[in-house]
Amino acid sequence: MDYKKIIKSQKYRFEILKLLSFIPDNIMIKLQYKIKTGRILNLKAPQRYTEKLQWYKLNYRNSLLTQCADKYTVRAYVKKKGLGHILNELYGVYEKVDDINFDILPNKFVIKVTNSSGTNIFISDKKTMDINLVKSQLNRWMVPQKKSHGREWCYYNIKPRIIIERLIERDSNNDLPDYKFFCFNGRVFCLYTMIEYVDNHENGKLGFYDTRFKKMPYRRMDFGDITEEIPKPRGFEKMVEIAEVLSKDFPHVRVDLYNTDGRIIFGELTFYNASGYTSFYPDEFDYILGNQFEISQKS
C-alpha cells in the first residue's frame, strides 16, 4: 500500500497520527510497519534490520539515547568523547521563540528545534527572511513530544529548545556533503550519502558504501540510486574513527558527519533510521544489516 499516494499531504498524515496517539506504542508500531512495508512485524524473533529497529523503540530504555537525540545536549556527549573540535559553531540556545534576537545573528544560519527531526529552518540571507513566518513555524514546533509520529521512545522526554548554528555551505554540486555511518556496537558497517537532495529531498539519489568507500550493490526503494562515481571525501578514514568513538555506547546508532573540503563537522546521532520503515533493494540487505544488529532482552 502506497499510503503517501492515498494521503498526499504530510501535514494531514501527521494530523491523523496525532489523533491516533491514544493507541499503545506496540500496537501502533505493528500497524505502521504493515502499512509502510507491507509485511507483518516479527517482534518475538526479529531478523530484519527494520524489525530490530522496532524492537529497539519498544524495549531499549537507556537514558543516554535521550541525551544524544537532543540536538543541544548531544554536544556535551561529543565533548566528553574528546571531539568538541568537530562541533558546528553555536550562535545561541533559546527556551522561547521571543528570546531570539535576530539582529545580532549573522546573515546566514540554521535554526533547529532540539526535540524532533526535520524541524530545521535554513536561512541563507537574513535580509530576505520573513521573521513572523519563522517565529510562527517555530512556535508550532515548540511542544513537548508525548508521542512521536514513529513512536520513537528517545524523543519523548526531550525538552523543546531552539538552537541556532552556523549554516554549512553547499559544495560545488549544490549539495550538503553529509555522510551517515551505520554503527553496531562501536563498529562502522557501512554508510550512505545523498546527492541532488537539498532543494527537493524526495528527488534525491542515495548510495550505500562500505568502510573503504566502495559502492555497495544495495539501495533504498524510496530514493533513486547514485549511478555516477562519488569521490571519497578527504579524511574519510578519520570520519570512520570518529563514528566508532561516538557509537561505542550503543547497540546501534547512525552517526551523521559533514565533510567540507576535509573539515569534519558533527551532524547528529540517529537511533531509528527512517523510523525503521525502509524497504531495500534487494531485500536481502534488510537481513544483512539485521545480522549486524545484536539485541538482547536486557535493556
C-alpha angles and dihedrals in degrees: 000000000000098000092178090065091049094048104024098178114083088201091059092045090055092047090054090050090052090054089052094050091111090069111099116255096245092054095043093049091053090049094048092046091054093047096045102038103022090232135110110248116242109206098159095063107006116190104166123079090235091052093049090051089058089050088049091055093050103038114022108087108173111146089214088075090061092050092049096044088057107092091217106038091046086072090069089052092052090049091049088056089057093253102110089125092070094056116112117247111274118215099181150335120221136189094197135028092236090058091071114103102202091183093072096046121099121254093263128043145130124241119209134184108220104218105058144030126256093026097121132124118200115207114193096167119024092193091068096041118120099223095190091052091049092049092048092053093047092050089054090053097044098089129112115259107243091163125005118218091250094037090248104175100202093065095055099087102035115124109233111242136153124239126186120204140175113285109245109225123237119249128244090279091055092251134118107244096233123163122190116202120203105215128187120189092339098314128107112231100174143325141212135216132187137217133195091021109107100088096033114019095189091058093052125117121230134199134186119221135187126232090278090052092250115150113256122216094243135094144177114254093222094062137047118255124255104242099169122081114265115204117238108256119248111263092019093149089054089052090055090051091050092048091052093049092051094045101048095098096056138067086224138359136154110230113206119204132174122214119197111181091326097318108122117213126185115242111176146296114254120193102180107043109211085345088283094286099112125130116209133202117250094028092223090079089072087061094042091056090042091057089060093051110086113194129182136190085241111087 
